[in-house]
Amino acid sequence: MSHDLIVVLPLPCVGMKFAPIRARFLVVRHGQSLWNIEQRWQGRADIELSDHGIAQARAAALKLGGFDFIASSNLRRALDTAHIIAEHHGVGPVHIDERLRETHVGPWEGLTVHEIEERWPGYLAARRKPEGFESDESIMQRMTAALVDLSQHCAEGSGMIVSHSGVIRTMRHVLDVANPRLANLSGSWFFVHDDDTVSAGDVVSIIDERDLGEAL
């Protein structure tokens, strides 16, 4: 049985009208990091992949089909994931764009959920953000600008971007589409249109734990 994940070229969420699509991007969350294990909010902290995260990236490389272009956040947990996938497929160099990095989470960086609840009771349940936490508007502005610029590298084709759960989910939230939690190496299709707008497509899960044995 083939281990490739067929790269389907999906359409934006139905029910809305868009300009023609210029480029399609599968934007995925990086592999497991050392702070993911500890369930700490990472934000802009530059945390390395765990051994499990490296295995996840290798498993994803085995399952993914081809892409014309691979880009990544400049944070090492994303960039190392992208390099593993790019090397397996012979695509590169990986284009690094700091606009693809994770949300700046202000004073929550490095804290666990328990620590946040102790210091900011009720904030997480109410989706409140502390002072210094990056706004949704800032995330949408930089991510949209990055996708529009990167679309010039794979016009009428498909690219892969390794980024972070927070920014992917913020984009889906603002674009008012289904917004489930994202495991490592899962993500979302996004589409850049000819009028430089961005829309969202399906959520994609590339691997499950059964895939990891073949990647070790």
Phi, psi and chi 1 to 4 in degrees:
 res  aa     phi    psi   chi1   chi2   chi3   chi4
   1 MET       -  135.0  178.6 -178.4  -63.8      -
   2 SER   -67.1  144.2  171.7      -      -      -
   3 HIS   -99.8    4.5  -64.4  -67.3      -      -
   4 ASP   -76.4  141.2  -73.4  -15.4      -      -
   5 LEU   -91.5  115.9  174.5   69.8      -      -
   6 ILE   -64.2  127.7  -62.6  173.6      -      -
   7 VAL   -83.0   97.3  177.4      -      -      -
   8 VAL   -79.2  142.0 -179.9      -      -      -
   9 LEU   -99.8   87.5  -58.7 -176.6      -      -
  10 PRO   -78.8  173.7   30.9  -34.2      -      -
  11 LEU  -105.3  159.2  -64.2  174.8      -      -
  12 PRO   -59.3  164.0  -20.6   31.4      -      -
  13 CYS   -54.0  136.5  -63.8      -      -      -
  14 VAL   -68.3  162.6  -63.6      -      -      -
  15 GLY    94.6   -0.7      -      -      -      -
  16 MET  -131.4  153.8  -59.7 -177.0   69.0      -
  17 LYS  -104.6  135.1  -66.7 -176.9  179.0  179.8
  18 PHE  -134.1  158.9  -61.6   96.6      -      -
  19 ALA   -67.0  162.9      -      -      -      -
  20 PRO   -55.0  150.6  -27.1   36.0      -      -
  21 ILE   -80.9  129.3  -66.3  172.4      -      -
  22 ARG   -89.4  -41.0  179.4 -168.6  -53.6  150.9
  23 ALA  -155.1  152.2      -      -      -      -
  24 ARG  -118.5  136.1  -61.9  165.6  167.4   85.8
  25 PHE  -128.7  130.8  -68.6  104.7      -      -
  26 LEU   -93.2  110.6  179.8   58.7      -      -
  27 VAL  -103.0  115.2 -174.3      -      -      -
  28 VAL  -119.3  154.4  -59.6      -      -      -
  29 ARG   -76.7  145.2 -176.1 -174.6 -179.1 -166.8
  30 HIS   -62.1  171.6   54.6   80.5      -      -
  31 GLY   -69.5  169.5      -      -      -      -
  32 GLN   -57.8  133.0 -177.1 -166.2   67.6      -
  33 SER  -102.8  171.1   74.0      -      -      -
  34 LEU   -63.3  -34.5  -64.3  174.0      -      -
  35 TRP   -79.5  -23.8  -84.6   13.0      -      -
  36 ASN   -59.1  -39.4  -74.8  155.9      -      -
  37 ILE   -60.6  -40.4  -62.6  171.8      -      -
  38 GLU   -86.0   -1.8  -61.2  175.8    5.6      -
  39 GLN    57.7   44.9  -62.3 -175.3  -25.5      -
  40 ARG  -100.4  143.9  -65.2 -172.9 -179.0  -82.6
  41 TRP   -71.2  124.6  -77.2   56.1      -      -
  42 GLN   -94.3  -43.8  -63.5  176.4  110.1      -
  43 GLY    55.1 -128.0      -      -      -      -
  44 ARG   -88.2   -2.4  -59.0  -74.9  175.7   80.4
  45 ALA   -58.1  136.4      -      -      -      -
  46 ASP   -95.6   83.2 -159.2    7.8      -      -
  47 ILE   -99.0  140.6  -50.1  -57.1      -      -
  48 GLU   -78.7  159.9  -63.9 -179.0    4.3      -
  49 LEU   -66.3  146.4  -68.4  175.2      -      -
  50 SER   -79.0  170.6   66.1      -      -      -
  51 ASP   -59.0  -38.0  -70.3  -17.0      -      -
  52 HIS   -64.5  -39.1 -171.6   72.7      -      -
  53 GLY   -64.7  -37.1      -      -      -      -
  54 ILE   -64.0  -42.5  -67.5  170.7      -      -
  55 ALA   -63.9  -37.8      -      -      -      -
  56 GLN   -61.9  -43.4  -72.7  175.6  -35.5      -
  57 ALA   -64.2  -39.8      -      -      -      -
  58 ARG   -65.9  -39.6  -69.9  172.2  175.9  165.5
  59 ALA   -65.0  -40.3      -      -      -      -
  60 ALA   -63.8  -40.0      -      -      -      -
  61 ALA   -59.9  -36.8      -      -      -      -
  62 LEU   -69.4  -29.3  -68.0  172.6      -      -
  63 LYS   -94.2  -25.7  -65.4 -163.1   71.9  174.4
  64 LEU   -73.0  144.1  -77.7  164.2      -      -
  65 GLY   -80.1 -165.5      -      -      -      -
  66 GLY   -85.3  150.4      -      -      -      -
  67 PHE  -129.9  153.1  -73.7   93.6      -      -
  68 ASP   -79.2  -18.5  -57.3  -47.3      -      -
  69 PHE  -162.6  141.2  175.2   76.8      -      -
  70 ILE  -129.2  130.9  -63.6 -178.8      -      -
  71 ALA  -127.0  165.6      -      -      -      -
  72 SER  -153.6  152.7  173.3      -      -      -
  73 SER   -56.3  157.5  155.1      -      -      -
  74 ASN   -84.4   -2.5   64.5  -33.3      -      -
  75 LEU   -78.3  138.7  -62.7  177.5      -      -
  76 ARG   -62.9  -31.0   71.7 -179.3   73.6 -179.5
  77 ARG   -64.1  -32.4   58.2 -171.3 -176.8  -86.6
  78 ALA   -81.8  -45.7      -      -      -      -
  79 LEU   -64.3  -41.1 -172.6   54.7      -      -
  80 ASP   -64.6  -38.1  -71.8   -9.6      -      -
  81 THR   -60.5  -47.1  -59.7      -      -      -
  82 ALA   -63.0  -40.4      -      -      -      -
  83 HIS   -64.5  -39.0  -81.5  146.7      -      -
  84 ILE   -62.6  -44.7  -70.4  168.3      -      -
  85 ILE   -68.7  -44.2  -65.4  170.2      -      -
  86 ALA   -63.6  -41.6      -      -      -      -
  87 GLU   -63.4  -40.4 -178.0  176.9    0.0      -
  88 HIS   -62.5  -37.5  177.3   81.4      -      -
  89 HIS   -96.1   -2.5  -72.4  -80.5      -      -
  90 GLY    68.1   31.1      -      -      -      -
  91 VAL  -110.6  134.7  177.8      -      -      -
  92 GLY   165.5  179.6      -      -      -      -
  93 PRO   -70.6  159.8   28.5  -36.2      -      -
  94 VAL   -68.0  130.0  173.3      -      -      -
  95 HIS   -83.8  123.9 -174.1   96.9      -      -
  96 ILE  -100.5  128.5  -57.5  169.8      -      -
  97 ASP  -137.8  114.4 -166.8  -37.6      -      -
  98 GLU   -67.1  -15.4   68.6  175.7   18.0      -
  99 ARG   -68.0  -15.4  -66.9  172.9  -64.6 -178.5
 100 LEU   -88.9    2.1  -58.2  170.3      -      -
 101 ARG   -74.8  171.4   59.5 -173.1  171.1  176.5
 102 GLU   -68.7  162.9 -178.0   60.4  -65.9      -
 103 THR   -55.6  139.0  -51.7      -      -      -
 104 HIS   -78.2  114.1  178.2   51.0      -      -
 105 VAL   -99.3   10.7  -61.9      -      -      -
 106 GLY    59.8 -131.1      -      -      -      -
 107 PRO   -71.2   -6.6   26.5  -35.4      -      -
 108 TRP   -84.0   -9.3  -71.2    1.7      -      -
 109 GLU   -60.2  127.4 -174.2  173.8  -68.5      -
 110 GLY    88.2   -5.3      -      -      -      -
 111 LEU   -94.0  151.4  -58.7 -177.3      -      -
 112 THR   -84.4  167.0   64.4      -      -      -
 113 VAL   -58.4  -41.0  170.7      -      -      -
 114 HIS   -61.7  -42.9  177.6   70.3      -      -
 115 GLU   -66.5  -38.4  -70.0  168.1  -24.6      -
 116 ILE   -64.5  -43.4  -68.4  170.7      -      -
 117 GLU   -64.2  -35.8 -175.0   59.7   33.5      -
 118 GLU   -65.4  -40.8  -79.0 -171.1  -27.9      -
 119 ARG   -91.0  -28.5  -58.0 -177.7 -163.1 -178.0
 120 TRP  -129.7   68.5  -69.6  -92.1      -      -
 121 PRO   -58.4  130.4   17.1  -28.7      -      -
 122 GLY    85.2  -10.4      -      -      -      -
 123 TYR   -63.7  -45.8  -91.1   54.1      -      -
 124 LEU   -64.2  -44.4  -69.8  172.3      -      -
 125 ALA   -63.7  -35.2      -      -      -      -
 126 ALA   -90.3    1.5      -      -      -      -
 127 ARG    59.1   32.0  -60.6  179.8   63.6   86.8
 128 ARG   -85.0  153.2  -67.1  178.2   62.9 -170.7
 129 LYS  -122.1  142.9  -60.9  174.4 -179.1  178.3
 130 PRO   -75.4  165.5   32.4  -37.7      -      -
 131 GLU   -60.6  135.5 -174.8  175.4   -7.1      -
 132 GLY    96.9   -6.2      -      -      -      -
 133 PHE   -81.0  132.2 -161.1  108.0      -      -
 134 GLU   -61.6  139.3 -174.3  177.4    8.9      -
 135 SER   -79.2  157.2   68.4      -      -      -
 136 ASP   -59.3  -37.8  -70.3   -3.8      -      -
 137 GLU   -62.3  -41.5  -68.0   77.0   12.8      -
 138 SER   -64.3  -42.9  170.3      -      -      -
 139 ILE   -63.7  -46.5  -66.9  166.3      -      -
 140 MET   -62.1  -40.5  -78.0  -61.1  -64.7      -
 141 GLN   -63.5  -49.0 -176.9  178.2   43.1      -
 142 ARG   -73.7  -37.9   63.7  179.4  170.7   86.5
 143 MET   -68.8  -42.0  -71.8  -68.1  -69.9      -
 144 THR   -62.6  -45.0  -62.1      -      -      -
 145 ALA   -60.4  -40.7      -      -      -      -
 146 ALA   -64.0  -46.5      -      -      -      -
 147 LEU   -63.6  -40.3  -67.8  179.7      -      -
 148 VAL   -63.0  -44.7  168.4      -      -      -
 149 ASP   -65.1  -42.7  -71.1  -12.1      -      -
 150 LEU   -68.5  -23.3  -67.3  171.9      -      -
 151 SER   -62.6  -21.6   70.5      -      -      -
 152 GLN   -68.2  -19.3  -53.7  -56.6  -38.6      -
 153 HIS   -87.0  -15.7  -65.8  -84.3      -      -
 154 CYS  -143.7   46.9   57.9      -      -      -
 155 ALA   -56.2  131.9      -      -      -      -
 156 GLU    64.1   16.8  -60.4 -177.8    0.1      -
 157 GLY  -127.4 -159.8      -      -      -      -
 158 SER  -129.6  138.9   60.3      -      -      -
 159 GLY  -124.5  160.1      -      -      -      -
 160 MET  -116.8  137.3 -178.9  178.4 -178.9      -
 161 ILE  -126.6  131.1  -66.8  172.1      -      -
 162 VAL  -101.3  118.6 -176.2      -      -      -
 163 SER  -137.5 -135.3 -174.1      -      -      -
 164 HIS  -141.9  148.9  -53.6  -91.4      -      -
 165 SER   -57.7  -43.3  175.9      -      -      -
 166 GLY   -59.5  -46.3      -      -      -      -
 167 VAL   -74.4  -35.1  -68.1      -      -      -
 168 ILE   -62.3  -47.0  -62.8  169.9      -      -
 169 ARG   -70.0  -32.8  -63.9 -167.2   66.9 -150.5
 170 THR   -63.9  -42.7  -64.9      -      -      -
 171 MET   -61.6  -44.5  -70.0 -170.9   72.4      -
 172 ARG   -65.9  -36.5  -69.2 -171.9   65.0   85.6
 173 HIS   -63.5  -48.0  170.1   71.2      -      -
 174 VAL   -66.4  -35.2  173.1      -      -      -
 175 LEU   -79.6   -1.1  -67.0  170.6      -      -
 176 ASP    62.0   49.6 -164.1   26.7      -      -
 177 VAL  -124.9  167.9  -65.9      -      -      -
 178 ALA   -50.0  138.1      -      -      -      -
 179 ASN  -137.9   65.5 -168.7   20.8      -      -
 180 PRO   -73.2  164.1   30.3  -37.2      -      -
 181 ARG   -62.8  150.5  -67.7 -173.1  178.6  -83.2
 182 LEU  -115.9  121.9  -62.7  175.2      -      -
 183 ALA   -73.0  166.6      -      -      -      -
 184 ASN   -59.5  141.0  -62.6  106.7      -      -
 185 LEU    60.3   35.5  -88.6  -55.3      -      -
 186 SER  -125.5  166.0   61.4      -      -      -
 187 GLY  -174.7 -151.5      -      -      -      -
 188 SER  -144.7  144.7  169.1      -      -      -
 189 TRP   -77.9  138.0  -78.2   99.6      -      -
 190 PHE  -129.6  149.0  -70.2   98.8      -      -
 191 PHE  -124.6  131.4  -48.1   98.0      -      -
 192 VAL   -98.6  126.7  177.3      -      -      -
 193 HIS  -100.2  166.1  -60.5  -89.8      -      -
 194 ASP   -64.0  -18.6  -75.7  -16.5      -      -
 195 ASP   -94.2   14.9   58.6   -0.5      -      -
 196 ASP    67.4   21.2  -72.2  -13.7      -      -
 197 THR   -92.6  162.5   59.1      -      -      -
 198 VAL  -125.1  137.7  172.2      -      -      -
 199 SER  -127.0  167.0   62.0      -      -      -
 200 ALA  -113.2  147.3      -      -      -      -
 201 GLY  -117.4 -140.9      -      -      -      -
 202 ASP   -72.6  151.8  -65.9  -23.0      -      -
 203 VAL   -82.5  138.0  170.6      -      -      -
 204 VAL  -127.1  134.3  175.2      -      -      -
 205 SER  -112.0  118.8 -178.9      -      -      -
 206 ILE   -83.4  -40.7  -61.0  172.8      -      -
 207 ILE  -130.0  162.9   62.0  170.7      -      -
 208 ASP  -131.7  175.5   59.9   38.4      -      -
 209 GLU   -62.8  -24.1  -66.4  -56.4  -54.0      -
 210 ARG   -66.8  -20.3  -66.7  172.4  -62.5  179.7
 211 ASP   -79.0  -17.4  -61.1  -45.0      -      -
 212 LEU   -71.3  -31.3  -62.1 -173.1      -      -
 213 GLY   -59.9  -35.7      -      -      -      -
 214 GLU   -73.9  -18.5  -60.4  176.2   24.3      -
 215 ALA   -92.6   -9.4      -      -      -      -
 216 LEU   -79.5      -  -64.9  174.8      -      -
